[in-house]
Amino acid sequence: MGRLFLMHLEGNVYSCKHCKTHLGLAGDIISKAFHCKHGKAYLFNKVFLQLANVPLIMSVMSSVNVTNGVKEDRLMMTGMHTVSDIFCVGCGSIVGWKYEAAHEKSQRYKEGKFILERYKVSGPDGSSYWATHDAHLGGSDADDV
């Protein structure tokens, strides 16, 4: 495999809880009202995506430090969506997903956006989120935007 390039972000950063790779900036959060099977999830305008181990130019990248998995259709609480899991390039952990397409018109604002599961990332202050017993246990993307 080629050389791994990681982008170091400045500011309030969300990072992989396993390897501390930077994934997204707090300023890119659109909503904190989403949910996943482990509890809270945040909708980001962009996370830091890497393709073929070559860093992308900041002005054109939508996401560095994660890679996309295979696109698949998933039925979520807000309807059918085409999504791809996103993986931390530092350790390979699944950290969330990307909305590739929404099948319902009212959900199209999510297209091209990213979910980071709060349980799988550390917050800007280094804090971790621990799933509670009242966390939603089904696959979802429930939102209150």
C-alpha positions in Angstrom: 0.0 0.0 0.0 1.1 3.6 -0.6 2.2 6.2 1.9 -0.6 7.4 4.2 -1.2 11.1 4.2 -3.1 12.6 7.1 -4.5 16.1 7.2 -4.1 18.0 10.5 -7.0 20.3 11.1 -6.8 23.5 13.1 -9.6 24.6 15.4 -12.3 22.6 17.2 -11.7 19.1 15.8 -13.7 15.9 16.0 -11.3 12.9 15.8 -11.4 9.1 15.7 -11.7 7.9 19.3 -9.3 5.0 18.5 -6.4 6.6 16.8 -7.1 10.4 17.1 -7.1 11.0 13.4 -8.8 14.4 12.6 -12.1 13.9 10.9 -14.2 17.1 11.0 -14.5 20.6 12.4 -17.1 21.7 14.8 -17.9 24.7 12.5 -19.0 22.2 9.8 -21.8 20.7 11.9 -25.2 21.3 10.4 -27.2 19.4 13.1 -26.6 17.6 16.3 -30.1 16.2 16.4 -29.5 12.9 14.4 -29.4 9.4 15.9 -27.8 6.1 15.0 -27.8 2.7 16.7 -25.2 3.9 19.3 -27.0 7.1 20.2 -26.2 10.6 19.0 -24.9 11.4 15.5 -23.9 14.7 14.0 -24.6 15.8 10.4 -21.6 17.5 8.9 -21.4 19.6 5.8 -18.0 18.0 5.2 -15.5 15.6 6.8 -12.0 15.0 5.6 -12.0 12.4 2.8 -8.9 10.9 1.2 -8.8 9.1 -2.2 -6.1 6.8 -3.3 -3.8 8.0 -0.5 -3.4 11.4 -2.1 -4.5 14.4 -0.2 -7.1 16.6 -2.0 -6.8 20.3 -2.3 -8.7 22.0 0.6 -10.9 24.2 -1.7 -12.3 21.2 -3.7 -12.5 18.5 -1.0 -15.7 17.6 0.6 -14.1 15.4 3.0 -9.7 14.0 4.1 -8.8 11.3 6.6 -11.8 9.0 5.8 -12.5 6.7 2.9 -15.9 5.7 1.5 -17.2 2.2 1.4 -19.6 0.7 -1.1 -22.9 2.6 -1.9 -26.0 0.8 -0.6 -29.6 1.5 -0.1 -30.7 1.7 3.6 -34.1 2.2 5.0 -33.8 4.7 7.8 -36.4 6.4 10.0 -36.8 9.2 7.5 -37.1 7.0 4.5 -34.9 5.2 1.9 -31.4 6.6 1.4 -28.4 5.6 -0.7 -25.4 5.8 1.7 -21.8 4.7 1.9 -20.0 4.0 5.2 -17.0 6.2 5.9 -13.9 4.7 7.5 -11.0 6.4 9.4 -7.8 6.1 7.3 -5.7 5.9 10.5 -7.2 2.7 11.9 -9.9 1.5 9.5 -12.8 2.0 12.0 -16.2 2.8 10.6 -17.0 6.3 11.9 -20.2 7.1 10.1 -21.7 7.4 6.7 -22.2 9.7 3.7 -25.6 10.4 2.2 -25.2 9.8 -1.5 -28.9 10.2 -2.4 -32.2 10.6 -0.7 -35.2 8.9 -2.3 -37.7 11.3 -0.8 -37.7 14.9 -1.9 -37.9 16.3 1.7 -34.7 14.6 2.6 -32.6 15.7 -0.3 -30.8 18.4 1.8 -28.8 15.5 3.2 -27.2 14.5 -0.1 -23.5 14.9 -0.1 -23.4 15.4 3.7 -21.8 13.2 6.3 -22.8 11.6 9.6 -20.2 11.1 12.3 -21.5 8.8 15.0 -20.7 10.5 18.3 -20.0 7.2 20.0 -17.1 6.6 17.5 -15.4 10.0 17.8 -13.8 12.3 20.4 -15.1 15.8 20.7 -13.0 19.0 20.4 -12.3 18.9 24.1 -11.2 15.2 24.0 -14.5 14.0 25.4 -16.0 10.7 24.4 -19.7 10.0 24.1 -21.0 6.8 25.8 -24.1 5.2 24.5 -26.8 4.9 27.1 -29.5 2.4 27.6 -32.1 4.8 26.2 -30.1 5.1 22.9 -32.1 4.1 19.8 -31.1 0.6 18.9 -32.3 0.5 15.3 -30.4 1.9 12.2 -31.7 5.4 11.9 -31.0 8.9 10.9 -33.8 10.6 12.9 -33.5 14.3 12.9 -35.2 17.4 14.2 -33.6 20.0 12.0 
